[in-house]
Amino acid sequence: MSPPARKLDPWTLLLWLGLAAVSLVALYSTTHGPAAEYIGPGVQDNFARQFLWIGVSIAGIAATLLVPVRFLRYAAYPAYAATLVLLVLCLVMGVEVHGTRAWLALGPLRLQVSELAKVGTVLAVAQLLSERHTRAGQDLSFALKAAGLIVAPALLVILQNDLGTALVFFGLVPIMLFWSGLSLSVLLLMVSPAIAGYFALVSTPAALGFAVLFTGGLWAYSGRRSIAALAATFTAGVTALISFVLRKILQPYQVDRLLSFTNPGAEQFRQGVGFHLVQSKAALYSGGIWGTGFMQGPQTQGAYVPEQTTDFIFSVVAEEFGLAGSLVVLGLLAALLLRLIKLGADVKHPFGSIVAAGAVGVYLIHIFINIGMVTGMLPVIGLPLPFLSYGGSAMLANTALLAIVLNTHMRREDLSIYGY
């Protein structure tokens, strides 16, 4: 058997380094160009901090690759439980930023626990689904247990007023269960709450109409009353929950984020959340095909785009490097996702394979929502772009998932020895 290091996939690391390099270029432009005159001193340090976090992430990759794969499986449930405890601590003693209580203060550092919770959740679900000799996704009760592992941290994140991150957890349900072999009828059951939730945002009658039609169609397709009954319960329950949340739980600015999606240019939103979309679109149009040039973007250097070092960093790339630069970045992200899918498919043991699916799911949801936000096709719900947006917790958590996938792929022969 060859040493595991010889089986380390270099292409994944190169793609990660490419994205990290783009992040540094974009952050340098927003913090050291003319824009520096209009931003606060804390934001001006984001480039140096990101450079430091990338260095720490490289060390983290090296350390993770040394961890025996058996330890990852044994640590899955304890890691998950630890992140749940930390999420609860955030509600009690967390630091509030922009109305979201998602950070724990560790001296001069602030840790966004929800980012770490994604790693713990992916590991726990992968371990759960790998504990059966048969493909667990075919068993409805087992699928519901996995969904429960994902929903628990999502609900705690919602209580922190972080709707965007909660959507990432909810999105993992169909992705990870589908990869594990979930039957189509059960998969449809799992996604029905999300679809009902969308209709509930539009109108309660529309959601109830969907619930009736969906339940009847699923019953006709599957021929199982239990599936149809659960679908009716899920869709009706989510409709009632969404209606309650919109009126009683969400903050006014969060409701505005959802409503501004329909018409961000409306007068009541132009100076609110819709202002983000208007300025982001202006930056996209300003870039054209080849861009305005490094540190030459009028929207970027005028600091007109809010949060352009974090959630809206893609607008910096689009303006200063144009459509060509945007396609390069999207190409790097797509190549990374495809590479991780291949690595997951190479690992025959379900734990390693499902971990890869979870990592792809986390990245894909972030990318889809973030690009949708920046281009105005989705509401502004505050999700960063993986490996590009500034943020130490996000960089470390996303890189940790990547390193775990590399580890399980590198040691895939050792993993298979221990069986299911």
N, C-alpha and C positions, 0 to 999 in steps of 0.2 A: 504494500500500500504506500503510495507516494505521500510525502508530507503535505498536510492540509494547505500550507501557504502557497504551494504550487498551483492549487486549484482556485485561488482567489481571482475573481473576475475583474480584470483591469478596466474594462470598458465602463462599468458602473461607476468606478472611482473617477475616471476621466470626465464623465458626464456631470458628476457631482461637483468636481473642481471647476468645470466650465460655468455652471450655474452660480457657484460661489464667486467666481471672478466677475461675472456680470453684475452681481449684487454689489460688489465693491466699487465697480465703475459707476453704477447709477447712484450709489450713496455718496461717492466723492463729488459727483456733479451737484447734488442737492445740498451738500454741506460745505463745499469749498469754492463753489462758483459764486456769481452775483447773488444767488439765493441766500447765501449765508447772512447777508445783511438784514433779511426779513424774518429769520427764524431765531428761536431762543437758543441760549448757550447750551442747554441740555441736548437739543437736537443736533447742534453742530458737532457734538462728540459721537454721533451715531456711527460714522465711518470707522473711527478708531475702535469703538466697542465691537462693531461687527467683525472687524479684522481679528480682534482678540477672540471672539466667539468661534470664528472659523478655525483658528489655531487650536482652541480647546476641543472642537469637534473632531479635528484630525487625530488628536491624542485619544479621544473617545473611541474613534473607529479602531485604532490600534489595540486599545484595551479590550474592546468588545470581541475582537477576532481571537483573543486569547482565551475567552471563556468557553469551557466545555459545553457542548450543546445540551447535555443532560441537565446541567445547572439551569439553563434557560427554561427548561420545562418545569423543573422543581420550583423555580422562583416565580413562575407565572402567576399563581394565585396569591402568594404573599405580596408581590408587586402590585397586583390589582387592588388588594385590600388596603395597602398603604396609600395608594392614590385616592381611594374613597375617603379615607380618614383625612388626608390633606385637603380634599375638596370641602369636607365639612368644616375643617379649621378655617378655610377661606371665608365661609359664611359667618364665622364667629369673630375672627380677628384679622381678616384679610384687608389689604389695601385697596381702596376704591379709586379707579381711574376711569374718567368719562362715564360714570354711572355704573361701571361693572366692577364687582368685588371679586376679582379672580387672581390676585397676587398675594403671596406671602412675603413679608419683609425678612431678609436674612442679612442683617447688617446693612451695608451699602447696596446690596443686590436685592432684586425683586424677582421672585420665582412665580411664573404663571403655571399653576398646578394643572390646569386643564390640558396643557400640552403634554405633560408627563402622563396624564391619565389616558391619553390616546395610546401610548406605548403599552401601559399596563393592561388596558382593555383588549388590545390586539393579541397580546400574549395569552391572556386568560381565555379568550374565546378560542384561540387556536389550540390551546391545551385541552379545553373541554371537547372540542370536535374531534380531537385525535385520540380520545380515550375509548373509542369504540372500534371494534374490528370491522364493522360495516360502516358505510358512509352515513355519518350522523344526520346529514341534511334530509334523508328520506324519512326520518322519524319526527313527526310533528311535535311531540312533547319535548324531544331533545332540542329541536330548533327553537322552541319557545324559551327553553332555559338559556340558550345562547343569546337570544334577543334580550332576555332579562339582564344578562351581564352587561349588555351594551346600553340599555335604557337607563339603568341605575345611575351611572355617572352623567348621562345626558340630563336627567332631571335635576341633579345637583348643580350642573352648569347653568341650567335655566334659572334656578334660584339665585345664581350670581348675576343675573341679567346679561348673560352672554349667549344670545340666541344663535349667532353664527356658528360658534363652536359646537353647540348642541346639535345643530343640523349635521355636522360631520359625524357625530356618534350615530345618529339615526340612520344616516346614509350607509353606515357600515353593515347594518343588519342584512339587507338583501345581497350586498356584495360578497361578504364572507360566507353566508349560508349558500349562496348560489355556487361559489367555488367548491364548497364542501360536498356538492351533489344534491342540493335541494331540488325537489320536484317542482314543476312549473306551477301547479295549483297552490302549493305551500308558499312559493316565492311570491305569487300574486297576492296571497293573503298578507304576507309581510309588508308589501309595498302599499297596500290599500290605505293604511292610516295616513301615509304621506300624501297620496292623491286626494283623499278626503280633506286633509288639512289645507291643501291649496284651494280647493273649492270653497272651504269654509272662510278663507280670507276674502274671497270674492263675495259670497253671500251664503247664508245658512240654508236657504231653500235649495240652492244649487248643490250644496254638499249632501243634503238629505236625498236629493234626486239621484246623485251619483251612488250613494250607499245602496239604494234600492236596486238600481240597474246592475251594479257591480256584484251584489250578493246573489241576485238571480242568475247572472251569467256564470259566476264561479260555481254555483250549485249545478247548473246544467253541464258545465265542462268537467267537473271532478266527480259528480254523482255522489258526493259525500255531504251529508247534512251537517256534520261536525265542522267541516271547513266553512260552509255557508253561514252557519250560526256564529262562528268566530268572526267572519268577515263583517257580518251585520253588527256585532258587538264592537269591533274595532272602529269601523267607519262612523257609527253613530256616536261612540264614545269620544273619538277625536274631534268630531264636529262640535259636540257640546264643550269639550275642553278648550278648543280654539276660541270659541265664542266667549267663554269665561275669561281666558287669558287676555284677549284683546281688551276686555272691559275692566278687568280687575287687577291683572298682574303686570303686564308690560308697561314700561314707562312711556310717557308721551313721545319722547324722541324715537323710541323703538317702533311705535305705531306709525310715526311719520316716515320712518325708513321704508316700511312696507307700502304705505299709501303713495309715497313719492315715486314709486316704481311706475305707476300708471301714467304720471305726468310730472316728471321732475322739473320741468321748466315753468310750472304753474307759480303764480306770484307768491302764494303762501309758503312755497318750499324753496324759492330761489336763494334765500339767505339761511335756509336750514339744511337738511340733509340733501335736498335736491341740488344745492350749490355744488356739492362734491361731483355729481354727475355732469352738470353743465360745464364745469371747469375741466373735468377729466376728458370729456368729449372734445373740448376746444384744443386740448393738448394733443389728442389723437389726430385731429384734422390738421393741426399745425405741422406735424411731422412729415406728412406726405409720404412719398415712396422711400426717399433716402435719408430723411431726417434733417433737422436744422443744424446738427453738429454738436459735438461734445461741449457741454456747458454753454450752449447757445440757444436753448429752448426758451422762448418768451414766457410761456406758462410756467415752466419748471423754475426758471431763474427769477421770475417774479413771485414765486411761492404762492401762486394763485390756487394750485391744487392742494387741498388739505390732505394731511397724512401721506404726503408723497414719498416719504421714506419707508412707510409701512404698507398699508392696504392698497395704496395707489401707486406703488413703485413702477408698475408696468406702464403707466402713462409717461413716466420719465424716459423709459426705453423707447416707447412709440414716438415721442416727440423728437428726441435728439438723435435717434437712429432710424426712425421712419418705419415703414411697413417691412422693409428688408430686415432691420434689426429685430423687429417684433417676431417675424417668422423664424429667425434664428433661435430666439429664446423659446418660442413655442416648440420648435423642432427639438431642442435640447430636452425640454420637459417630456415631449412625446417619446423620444428615444429612451429616456430613463424609465418611463412607465413600461414600455415594451420590453426593455431589458429585464426589469424586475419580474414581469410576467413569465419570461423565458426561464429565469432562475427558479421561480416557483414551480414551473412545470417540470424542471429537471429533478427537483427533490421529490422522491417517491413517497417519503413519509409524510402523512397528512399535517403534522405540526409545522414543519418547515414550509410546506406548500401554502397552508392557510395563513401563516404569518406574512408571506409574500403578498397574498391577496389582500390582507388587511393593510399593509403598507401602501400598496397601489390604491386601495380605496381611500385612505386618508389623503394621499397626494391628489388623486383625481378629483375628489370633492372640493378640496381647496382650490385647485386650478380652475375648475369649472365655475365655481361661484365667484372667485376673484376676478377672472377675466370677464365674466358676465357683469359684475359690478362696474368695472372700469369702463366697459363699452356701453353701459346703460341698459343692458338686456335683462339684468336681474337687480333686485333691491340692494341697497347698500346695507349690508349686515355685518361688516367688519371682520373679514377673514383675510389673513395675509397670504402672499404667494410663496409656496414652499421654496426654501433655499435662496430666495431673492429679497423678500421683505426683511427690514431690520427687525431683530428680536432675538435675544439670546436663548430664551426658553424654547421658542419655536425651532431655532436652528439646531439646538442640542437634541430635542425630541425627534425631529424629522431625521436627523443624521443617525440617531440611535436606532430607529426603525430600519434605516438603510443598512447599517452595520450588522444588525441581527439577521437580516435577509442574506447578506454576504456570508455571515458565519454559518448559517444553516446550509447554504449552498456549498460552501467550501468543505464542510464536514458531512456532506450528505451520505457518504458511505458509512461513516460512524453512526449517524442518526438511524440509518436503516437497520443496523445491527441490533438495536434495542427493541425493535418491533413496535407494535401499536400499544 
